[in-house]
Amino acid sequence: MAQLEDGQARDRASGTRSRMRADAHTAEKIAEHVGVHPSTVRRHQRAMSG
């Protein structure tokens, strides 16, 4: 759990670039789980975030 919090603090500290990288990583995980292509998930993430 502490590891996750460290990651979040690092993301906040290093700003948008690492957050985008985290989103891309999440997209791949979601895509894996749902069985769709990661770029599809990323497109949805962008649409959701406005």
DSSP file (Angstrom, degrees, kcal/mol; ACC not computed):
  #  RESIDUE AA STRUCTURE BP1 BP2  ACC     N-H-->O    O-->H-N    N-H-->O    O-->H-N    TCO  KAPPA ALPHA  PHI   PSI    X-CA   Y-CA   Z-CA
    1    1 A M     >        0   0    0      0, 0.0     4,-2.1     0, 0.0     5,-0.2   0.000 360.0 360.0 360.0 -44.5    0.0    0.0    0.0
    2    2 A A  H  >  +     0   0    0      1,-0.2     4,-2.5     2,-0.2     5,-0.2   0.866 360.0  58.0 -59.6 -34.6    2.8    2.4    0.9
    3    3 A Q  H  > S+     0   0    0      2,-0.2     4,-2.2     1,-0.2    -1,-0.2   0.913 104.8  49.6 -61.8 -42.8    4.3    1.6   -2.5
    4    4 A L  H  > S+     0   0    0      2,-0.2     4,-2.3     1,-0.2    -1,-0.2   0.920 110.3  50.1 -61.9 -44.9    1.2    2.8   -4.2
    5    5 A E  H  X S+     0   0    0     -4,-2.1     4,-2.6     1,-0.2    -1,-0.2   0.894 108.3  53.5 -62.6 -39.6    1.1    6.0   -2.3
    6    6 A D  H  X S+     0   0    0     -4,-2.5     4,-2.6     1,-0.2    -1,-0.2   0.931 108.7  50.0 -57.3 -45.7    4.8    6.6   -3.2
    7    7 A G  H  X S+     0   0    0     -4,-2.2     4,-2.6     1,-0.2    -2,-0.2   0.900 110.6  48.9 -61.1 -42.0    3.9    6.1   -6.8
    8    8 A Q  H  X S+     0   0    0     -4,-2.3     4,-2.5     2,-0.2    -1,-0.2   0.917 111.3  49.2 -65.1 -43.0    1.0    8.6   -6.5
    9    9 A A  H  X S+     0   0    0     -4,-2.6     4,-2.6     1,-0.2    -2,-0.2   0.908 111.8  49.5 -62.0 -41.4    3.2   11.2   -4.8
   10   10 A R  H  X S+     0   0    0     -4,-2.6     4,-2.9     2,-0.2     5,-0.2   0.917 109.5  51.7 -63.6 -43.2    5.9   10.7   -7.5
   11   11 A D  H  X S+     0   0    0     -4,-2.6     4,-1.2     1,-0.2     8,-0.3   0.929 112.0  46.2 -59.3 -45.3    3.2   11.2  -10.2
   12   12 A R  H  < S+     0   0    0     -4,-2.5     3,-0.2     1,-0.2    -1,-0.2   0.925 114.5  48.5 -61.5 -43.7    2.1   14.4   -8.6
   13   13 A A  H  < S+     0   0    0     -4,-2.6    -2,-0.2     1,-0.2    -1,-0.2   0.894 116.0  40.8 -66.6 -40.9    5.6   15.6   -8.2
   14   14 A S  H  < S-     0   0    0     -4,-2.9     3,-0.5     1,-0.2     4,-0.3   0.529 102.2-157.4 -92.6  -5.0    6.7   14.9  -11.8
   15   15 A G     X  -     0   0    0     -4,-1.2     4,-1.7    -5,-0.2     3,-0.4  -0.248  45.3  -6.1  79.4-151.2    3.5   16.1  -13.3
   16   16 A T  H  > S+     0   0    0      1,-0.2     4,-2.9     2,-0.2     5,-0.2   0.821 121.0  59.6 -62.6 -39.9    1.7   15.5  -16.5
   17   17 A R  H  > S+     0   0    0     -3,-0.5     4,-2.0     1,-0.2    -1,-0.2   0.927 110.8  40.7 -59.8 -46.7    4.3   13.4  -18.3
   18   18 A S  H  > S+     0   0    0     -3,-0.4     4,-2.6    -4,-0.3    -1,-0.2   0.842 112.9  55.7 -71.1 -30.5    4.3   10.6  -15.7
   19   19 A R  H  X S+     0   0    0     -4,-1.7     4,-2.6    -8,-0.3    -2,-0.2   0.915 107.8  49.0 -65.7 -40.6    0.6   10.8  -15.3
   20   20 A M  H  X S+     0   0    0     -4,-2.9     4,-2.5     2,-0.2    -2,-0.2   0.905 110.9  50.5 -62.3 -40.7    0.2   10.2  -19.1
   21   21 A R  H  X S+     0   0    0     -4,-2.0     4,-2.3    -5,-0.2    -2,-0.2   0.914 110.4  49.3 -63.7 -41.4    2.6    7.3  -18.8
   22   22 A A  H  X S+     0   0    0     -4,-2.6     4,-2.7     2,-0.2    -2,-0.2   0.906 110.4  51.0 -63.2 -41.6    0.5    5.9  -15.9
   23   23 A D  H  X S+     0   0    0     -4,-2.6     4,-3.0     2,-0.2    -2,-0.2   0.913 109.5  50.2 -61.3 -43.0   -2.7    6.4  -18.0
   24   24 A A  H  X S+     0   0    0     -4,-2.5     4,-2.0     2,-0.2    -1,-0.2   0.910 111.4  48.6 -61.7 -41.6   -1.1    4.5  -20.8
   25   25 A H  H  X S+     0   0    0     -4,-2.3     4,-2.0     2,-0.2    -2,-0.2   0.922 112.5  48.1 -63.9 -44.4   -0.1    1.7  -18.5
   26   26 A T  H  X S+     0   0    0     -4,-2.7     4,-3.1     1,-0.2     5,-0.2   0.907 108.0  55.9 -61.7 -42.7   -3.6    1.6  -17.0
   27   27 A A  H  X S+     0   0    0     -4,-3.0     4,-3.0     1,-0.2    -1,-0.2   0.904 107.1  49.3 -57.5 -42.4   -5.1    1.5  -20.6
   28   28 A E  H  X S+     0   0    0     -4,-2.0     4,-2.5     2,-0.2    -1,-0.2   0.910 111.6  48.6 -64.9 -41.1   -3.0   -1.5  -21.4
   29   29 A K  H  X S+     0   0    0     -4,-2.0     4,-2.3     2,-0.2    -2,-0.2   0.932 114.1  45.8 -63.2 -45.6   -4.2   -3.3  -18.2
   30   30 A I  H  X S+     0   0    0     -4,-3.1     4,-3.3     2,-0.2     5,-0.4   0.937 112.6  50.7 -61.9 -46.4   -7.8   -2.4  -18.9
   31   31 A A  H  X>S+     0   0    0     -4,-3.0     4,-2.8    -5,-0.2     5,-1.3   0.906 109.9  50.5 -59.0 -42.4   -7.5   -3.5  -22.5
   32   32 A E  H  <5S+     0   0    0     -4,-2.5    -1,-0.2    -5,-0.2    -2,-0.2   0.925 114.6  44.1 -58.6 -45.8   -6.0   -6.8  -21.4
   33   33 A H  H  <5S+     0   0    0     -4,-2.3    -2,-0.2     1,-0.2    -1,-0.2   0.906 121.8  36.5 -68.7 -43.6   -8.8   -7.3  -19.0
   34   34 A V  H  <5S-     0   0    0     -4,-3.3    -2,-0.2    -5,-0.2    -1,-0.2   0.742 107.1-122.4 -85.1 -24.2  -11.6   -6.3  -21.4
   35   35 A G  T  <5 +     0   0    0     -4,-2.8     2,-0.2    -5,-0.4    -3,-0.2   0.820  68.5 119.1  86.1  32.8  -10.0   -7.8  -24.5
   36   36 A V  S   <S-     0   0    0     -5,-1.3    -1,-0.3    -6,-0.2    -2,-0.1  -0.738  72.6 -80.4-120.3 174.6   -9.8   -4.7  -26.6
   37   37 A H    >>  -     0   0    0     -2,-0.2     4,-1.5     1,-0.1     3,-1.2  -0.548  35.4-127.3 -78.4 137.3   -6.9   -2.8  -28.1
   38   38 A P  H 3> S+     0   0    0      0, 0.0     4,-2.6     0, 0.0     5,-0.2   0.838 108.5  58.4 -52.4 -37.3   -5.0   -0.4  -25.8
   39   39 A S  H 3> S+     0   0    0      1,-0.2     4,-2.2     2,-0.2     5,-0.1   0.847 102.7  54.9 -64.8 -31.2   -5.4    2.5  -28.1
   40   40 A T  H <> S+     0   0    0     -3,-1.2     4,-2.0     2,-0.2    -1,-0.2   0.936 109.7  45.9 -63.3 -46.4   -9.2    2.1  -28.0
   41   41 A V  H  X S+     0   0    0     -4,-1.5     4,-2.7     1,-0.2    -2,-0.2   0.909 111.3  52.7 -63.0 -42.1   -9.1    2.3  -24.2
   42   42 A R  H  X S+     0   0    0     -4,-2.6     4,-2.5     1,-0.2    -1,-0.2   0.896 106.7  52.7 -62.0 -40.1   -6.8    5.3  -24.4
   43   43 A R  H  X S+     0   0    0     -4,-2.2     4,-2.2     1,-0.2    -1,-0.2   0.917 110.9  47.5 -60.9 -42.4   -9.2    7.1  -26.8
   44   44 A H  H  X S+     0   0    0     -4,-2.0     4,-2.7     2,-0.2    -2,-0.2   0.907 109.3  53.5 -64.7 -41.4  -12.0    6.5  -24.3
   45   45 A Q  H  X S+     0   0    0     -4,-2.7     4,-2.5     1,-0.2    -2,-0.2   0.916 109.4  48.5 -59.3 -43.1   -9.8    7.8  -21.4
   46   46 A R  H  X S+     0   0    0     -4,-2.5     4,-0.7     1,-0.2    -1,-0.2   0.919 111.9  49.1 -63.6 -42.6   -9.2   11.0  -23.3
   47   47 A A  H  < S+     0   0    0     -4,-2.2     3,-0.5     1,-0.2    -2,-0.2   0.895 112.7  48.2 -62.7 -40.1  -12.9   11.4  -24.1
   48   48 A M  H  < S+     0   0    0     -4,-2.7    -2,-0.2     1,-0.2    -1,-0.2   0.895 109.2  51.5 -68.6 -40.0  -13.8   10.8  -20.4
   49   49 A S  H  <        0   0    0     -4,-2.5    -1,-0.2    -5,-0.2    -2,-0.2   0.592 360.0 360.0 -76.8  -8.5  -11.2   13.2  -19.1
   50   50 A G     <        0   0    0     -4,-0.7    -3,-0.2    -3,-0.5    -4,-0.1   0.462 360.0 360.0  85.2 360.0  -12.5   15.9  -21.4
